[in-house]
Amino acid sequence: MIRGGSMTHARIPLGGAALLVLCGATGLAEAEVYRCEQHGRIVYTDRSCTGGRIERPDPHPSGRLNPAAQQAQADRIRRWERESAIAEATQRQADRQWLENHAREKRIEDAYQRREIMAGMTTAQIRQLLGTPDRIGKSASAQGREERWHYPDRGDGRRIVMFREGRVIAYDNAGRQQR
């Protein structure tokens, strides 16, 4: 196009032309490939081999394994399935245990908020609820280290709280739960 004495270039849509050229070039991708041996090395080429030995590679091998390889693969699959089943069972057990622990801790926290003693509470929680005991008796058993905390009668009866490894296992709170 010419405007006002100067020349400007007109744009020609090349998208279609470029696509046409690329489509024509794809014919090259369908050329035959030859596997040849030259000087003791394997060479792939688009020309036939010299020396008369032509070996065309199989572009779609069957993928079949020999019987020993099939057996080894089957053994690996069985081992993986067995290990997966064990891992899943272990994870389910861990999940179940976590849920039980979470539910127990929730019950303990709820009891603590109500200012009640419950099996499973820690020594720190009992100390916050009841204060420092008058007397602490300590002993050891086959199950672990045990303590008995004795509280005086403060109008609601004497209290005894028994711990094993820092957790309440039993308590006597004017007629409440005992071991």
C-alpha positions in Angstrom: 0.0 0.0 0.0 1.2 3.5 -0.8 -0.1 6.4 1.2 1.0 10.0 0.9 4.1 9.2 -1.1 5.5 6.7 1.4 5.3 3.0 1.2 3.9 0.9 4.0 3.8 -2.9 4.2 0.5 -4.7 4.2 0.1 -7.5 6.7 -0.6 -10.9 5.2 -2.1 -13.4 7.5 0.6 -16.0 7.9 -1.2 -18.3 10.4 -2.9 -20.3 7.7 0.2 -20.4 5.5 2.5 -21.5 8.3 0.0 -24.2 9.2 0.0 -25.4 5.6 3.8 -25.6 5.6 3.9 -27.5 8.9 1.3 -30.0 7.6 3.4 -30.6 4.5 6.5 -31.1 6.7 4.8 -33.9 8.8 5.3 -36.2 5.9 9.0 -36.3 6.8 8.1 -37.6 10.2 6.7 -40.7 8.6 9.9 -41.6 6.9 11.3 -45.1 7.5 14.0 -45.5 10.1 16.7 -48.1 9.6 18.8 -49.8 12.3 22.2 -50.5 11.0 25.5 -51.8 12.3 28.5 -49.8 11.2 32.0 -50.4 12.5 30.6 -52.5 15.4 28.1 -49.8 16.5 24.4 -49.6 16.2 23.3 -46.6 14.1 19.8 -45.4 13.3 19.4 -43.7 9.9 16.8 -42.7 7.3 18.9 -44.4 4.6 19.2 -48.2 4.0 22.2 -49.9 5.5 25.3 -50.5 3.5 26.5 -54.1 3.4 23.1 -55.5 2.8 22.1 -56.0 6.5 18.8 -54.2 7.2 17.2 -54.6 10.5 14.0 -52.5 11.0 13.3 -51.7 14.7 9.8 -52.7 15.9 8.1 -49.4 16.8 5.4 -51.3 18.8 7.1 -54.2 20.6 4.6 -56.6 22.2 5.8 -55.8 25.7 5.6 -59.4 26.7 8.0 -60.5 29.4 9.7 -63.8 29.6 8.3 -66.3 32.2 11.0 -65.6 34.8 10.4 -61.8 34.5 6.6 -62.3 34.7 7.0 -64.4 37.9 9.3 -61.8 39.4 6.8 -59.0 38.5 3.9 -61.1 40.0 6.0 -61.6 43.2 6.6 -57.8 43.4 2.9 -57.1 43.0 1.9 -59.6 45.7 4.6 -58.2 48.1 3.4 -54.7 47.4 -0.2 -55.7 48.0 0.7 -57.4 51.2 2.8 -54.5 52.5 0.0 -52.0 51.5 -2.6 -54.1 53.4 -0.4 -54.1 56.5 0.3 -50.3 56.2 -3.4 -49.6 55.8 -4.3 -51.7 58.8 -1.6 -50.0 60.8 -2.8 -46.6 59.8 -6.5 -47.5 60.6 -5.3 -48.7 64.1 -3.3 -45.5 64.6 -6.3 -43.4 63.5 -8.6 -45.3 65.8 -6.2 -44.8 68.7 -5.9 -41.1 68.0 -9.7 -40.7 68.0 -9.9 -42.6 71.3 -7.2 -40.4 72.8 -8.8 -37.3 71.5 -12.2 -38.2 72.9 -10.6 -39.1 76.3 -8.7 -35.8 76.4 -11.9 -34.0 75.5 -13.8 -35.7 78.3 -11.0 -34.8 80.7 -11.0 -31.2 79.6 -14.8 -31.0 80.0 -14.5 -32.4 83.5 -11.8 -30.0 84.3 -13.9 -27.1 83.1 -16.7 -28.4 85.4 -14.1 -28.6 88.2 -14.6 -32.3 88.6 -11.9 -35.0 89.0 -11.7 -37.7 86.4 -9.3 -40.6 85.7 -6.6 -39.6 83.2 -6.2 -36.0 84.6 -2.6 -34.9 85.2 -1.1 -33.9 88.5 -1.0 -30.3 87.2 -4.7 -30.3 86.6 -5.5 -31.8 90.0 -3.2 -29.3 91.7 -5.0 -26.4 89.9 -8.4 -27.9 90.9 -7.7 -28.8 94.5 -4.5 -27.0 95.4 -1.5 -28.5 97.2 -2.3 -31.7 99.0 -1.6 -32.0 102.8 0.3 -35.2 102.3 1.7 -37.2 99.4 2.4 -40.9 99.6 4.8 -42.4 97.0 5.3 -46.0 96.0 6.4 -48.1 93.0 4.6 -51.0 91.6 5.0 -53.3 88.6 2.8 -50.9 86.6 4.9 -47.9 87.4 5.5 -45.0 89.9 2.4 -44.3 92.0 1.4 -41.4 94.3 -1.5 -40.8 96.7 -2.5 -37.2 97.3 -4.4 -36.6 100.5 -6.6 -33.5 101.0 -8.3 -32.5 104.3 -12.0 -32.2 104.7 -13.0 -28.8 103.4 -16.7 -29.3 104.1 -17.2 -31.8 101.3 -15.3 -34.7 102.8 -11.7 -35.9 102.7 -10.3 -36.4 99.2 -7.7 -38.9 98.1 -6.4 -38.9 94.6 -4.2 -41.7 93.3 -1.8 -41.3 90.3 0.2 -43.7 88.2 2.9 -42.2 86.1 1.5 -38.7 86.6 -2.2 -39.5 85.7 -5.2 -40.0 87.9 -6.1 -43.7 88.2 -8.5 -43.5 91.1 -10.0 -41.0 93.5 -12.2 -40.8 96.6 -14.2 -37.7 96.7 -16.7 -38.1 99.5 -18.2 -41.2 97.9 -17.2 -40.8 94.3 -15.4 -43.2 92.1 -12.6 -45.4 93.6 -10.4 -48.0 92.1 
